């Protein structure tokens, strides 16, 4: 089932089209609100700590550029806490030292920014506004020169620390992932040397490295995030091609389940009798509470409800192949299909999904 192509924007509105991949109106509004709060409070807190006066700026200009990265693209490697604090502070320090050694402002500007990039690269805190911090330190005039080696720490370092602290709080309240930590690569759940099932077919880490080397360019995305993105692209392409196969089409409807108050021995007997690996567990209202298998039943408990595992779930209208990540992670053996009230409608096992995948293969590829 193919999805309709989105119409290309009219030329008059092209300027309003997000340039960054994944950018939405909601994300931009959140960024605007975050920058308003972040810059405003950074200046307010700095004035409270340092006092007001012409002898020291309350907030240096590079903080505006740092706020763009911190609130608009918080997943960027260039927007992480150490990048902001270290990048601005180290670059300002490099600028101060450069200005003290080179008295020609034009030459000092070029050397200062160049050395700032080198210093940020060596300390793994590359941050574009750091170039502006170095330039500010070189061309700041008597006010900056009067503070000497203190300037990189107050106000630059202080501003950076306050801005990052406010960013951490804002993103937590907005339920955004910051600091951005890339998801760990899947590992073999069976603790053997084989690659996880999801990585045995398709591209691998070395393929990503080879592709990046072939482009010979630097991209503003972490390598691990790039791998996750490509894996999601593969999944979405599979769903698009085979989206006409829904969970309702392949699920088992006569589901063997057990109550949470049942004895674990009863659950073990059901698993063995029906030759199944996953047993859905219902609460006192008949809703899905979790699942148990022989792994959970190996632990001692007085009732099934005490040893539950979280269930992999889906809706009956979901594309069946959207369950591929859940059923190939080495942990879940089945997904429970539920309705809006968490009542059990069916179950899709790994075997069910494998059978659907085999039927979806083109006839030419299915032949030996």
N, C-alpha and C positions, 0 to 999 in steps of 0.2 A: 504494500500500500504506500503510495507516494504522497508526500505532503506538498501542497501548493507553494510555489515560489513566492516570496514576498516581493511586491512591486518595488522597483528602484525609485528612490525619492526624486521628486521634481528638483530641477536645478535651483529653484528659488529657495528650497528648504534643505539643500545639501549641507549647508553650514551647521545645521542642527543635528545631523547624523553623528552619533558617537564614533570617535576615531578608534578608541581602544576596544579590543575584542571583549565582549561581555558587558560593556557599559550600557546601563539603562537609565531612564529618567529617575527612577527611585534611588539608584546608587549615586547619581549626581546630586540629588537633593540631600541625601545623607552626607555627602562630602561637603556641600555648602554649609550645612548646619554645623558639622564638625569643625570646619575651618573657622567659622564665626565664633564658636565657643572656645576653640583652642587658642587662636591668636588673641582674642579679647582677654581671656583669663591669664594667658602668659604675660601680657603687658601689665595687667592689673596686679598679679602676684609679684612680678619683678619690681614694680613701683613701690609695692608695700615693703619688699625686702631691702631695696636699694635706696628708696627715696627718689624724689623727682628733682630734676635740675639739668642744666645744659652740659654738666661735666660728664654725663654718661647716658647713652640712649637706653630707653626702657626695653626696647626690643629691636634687634638688628634685622635688616632687610632680608637676609637669607632665610629667616624663619617663615616668611610667606611662601617661598618655594618649597621648604620642608613640609609645610602644612598641605600643599597640593598633593605631594606624594603620600603623606601620612593618612590623609582622609579620602583622597580620590582613588588611589591605587595601593591600598594597604597590603596586598599580596606581593607587591614588587620587592625583590631582594634589596633594592635601593631605598626602601621605606621602612626597614626594620629598625628596632631601637638602637642597636649599636651603630648602624649606618648613619642615623641622624645625629646621635650624640658624638660618636667618634669622628664621623666625617666632618661635621662643622667645627668641632673643637680643634682637631689636628690640623685642618686646613687653615684655620685662623692663626694657629701657632706658626705654621710654615710661612704664612703671609707676613707675620710680625718679624720673624727672623730674616726673611728675604728683604724686607724694607730697611732693616737695620744694616744690611750688608751691601745693598745696591741702592744708590741714591737717585738714579734716573728712574722716575715713576713708570715710564713706558716699558723699559727693560724689566724692571722689578715686577710689573703686572704680569707679563708673560712668563717669567721665570717662576713667580709665586704660584700661579695657577697650574703650571706644568708640574712643579714639585708637589703641589697638593694632590694632584691626581696620582702621582707615584706613591706618595705617602699613604693615601687612602687605599690604594690597591694592595700595598704591602701589609697593611693592618686589617684588610678585609672589611672595610667600612666605606666602600665607594658610595658617594652621595652627591648628586649633581649640585645642590645648593652649596656644597663645600667649596666649589670653585668661586662662588659669590662671596663666601666667608673669607677666603684667601684674598680676593680682590678688595674687599672692604678693609681688611687689615693693612693692605699696601697703600690704598688711596684714602684712608679714613681721615687723614689730616691730624691736626694737633690733639683732638679729643682722643683718638685711638692711640696716637704716639705717647700721650701723657700717661696712659695706663700700661704701656709696655707689655711685658709678658703676662700681665694679669688679664688683658683684654680677651684672649681666647677662652678663659675660664669664666670671667664676668665681664660682659653679659652673655657671650656666645654660648659657653657651656651651660650656664644657668638657664638661659632661654631654651636650649635644646632639651635639657632634663625636664623642665616644666612642661614643655610641649609634648614630649613623649609620655609623661605621666598622665596628662589629660587625654592623650590619644588612647592609652591603654584603658582608661576608665570609660571613655566614650564608646569604643568598639565593644567592650564587654557589655555595656548597657544596650548597644545596638545589636548584640548577638552576632558579631562578626569575628572571624578568625584572625586575631592579632595578639601578639606577634604571629606572623604567618609561619606555620610549621607544616611542611609537606608531609602527607600521609606516608607511613612507612611502607616500603616495598613488601608485597606479600611473601610469606615464608611458607615452607612446606610444613603443614600441620602434622605430618606423620614423622617429623624429625629424622628424615633421611636426606641424603645428599642430592636427591633429584630436585629439579626446579618445581615450584608450585604449578599445578595444572594450568592455571591461567597464563603462565609465561612460557609454556612449552611450544605454543603455536603463535605465529605472529612475530612482531618485532621484539627485540631484546635491548638491554641497556647499551650494549656495544653498538647496536644499530643507531640509537639516538646519538651516541658520541660520534659515530662516523658521519651522520647527517650534519651535525653541528660543524664538524671539521670541514665538510665539503662546502658549506655556505661561507666559511671563513668570516663570520660576522658575530657580533655579540648581541644577544636578545635579552630583553628585560623580563625574563621569566626564569625561575629556578629549573635546573635540569630535571629534578624529580617531578616537579609540577608539569613539565613538558611531557614526560612519560605518561603521567596520569591522564593528561589531556588527550594524548594520542590513543590511549586505551579506551577512553570514553567515546572518542570519534568512531573507533571500530565497533563498539557496542551500539551506538546510535545508528550506524549504517546497517547493522544486522537487523535492528528493530524496524528501520524504515523499509528494508527489503521484504521482511517477513512479518510486518506489523498486522497482517490480516489474521494471523494465528493468535487468538486470545487465550487467556488462562482458562476461561470457561470451556474452551474447545478441547482441552487435553487433561483437565483435572479429574481426579477420582472423586465421585460424589458420595459414595458409601464409605464414609470416613470412620475408621475405628478410633475412638477417643476414650478418655477416662476422666473421672472427676478428681479434683485436687485433693479431696479427703480420702481417696482410695489408698489401699495398702500397696507399697512398692512391689510386693510379690505378685500382686494381681497385674500390675503394669508389665512386669517381666514376662508373665505368662502370655499376655496378649501379644507382645512383640514376637515371641517365639512361635506362638500358634499361627499367627497370620503372616509370619516371615517378613516383617517390616522393621525399619530401623528408626522411625520417628513416630512417636505417639503424642498427638495433641492432648492437652490437659485443659479441662473446663473448670471455671470457678462455680460458685454456688448459684450464679445467675445464668449459667449456660454459655458464658462468653469465654473466648480463648484466653487462657492465663499464661500459657507457655508450652513447652514440649519437653518430653523426656525420651531418652534412649538408653541403651545398655551402659553407655558411659556415665550418665547421671545416676543410674540405678546401682552402680558399683559403690556409691557412697551410702553410708548408713543413714536412715531417716525413718521417722514414724509414719509419714504420709507423703504421697507423691508431691504435694504442693510445696514441700520443703526443699526439693532438689531440682526445681525447674530450671530450664534454660530459656533464654529469650527466643521467641519464634521468628523465623523469617516469614513475612506475610506479603500478601498481594491481594488486589481486587480482581474480581472475575472479568472485568473489562480491560485489565492491563495486558499489554503485549506479552506473550509467553516468554519471548526471548529476553525480556527485561530482567528475568530471574537468573540469567547466566552468571552474573557476579556472585549472587548469594549461594547458588548451588555448585559453584566450582571453587569456593574458598577453602575447602578441606574440612569445614566444620559442620555446616548444615547439609542434611541429606534430603530434606524436603521443605517446601514452602506451603504454608497454610493459607488457603484462600478464604477471606472473610468479607462480611458485609460492613456497612457503616456502623453497626453496633457491635462489632467484633464477634459476631456469631459465625460459626464455622460453616462454610459453604462447600468446601472441597479441599483436596490436597494434591500438590504436584510434586512428585518425587524426581530424583535425578534420572531415573529410567524413563519417566514420562517425557521429560524435556529432551532426552537423548533420542527417543522415538520420534518426537516432533521434528528435531533437527535432521534426522535421517530422511524423513519424508519430504523435508523442504529442499534437500539437495537436488540439483538438476539430474535428470536421468542419465545424461552422458557421464557425469562424475560418479554416479552411484555404481556404474558397471565396473567390474574388475579390469 
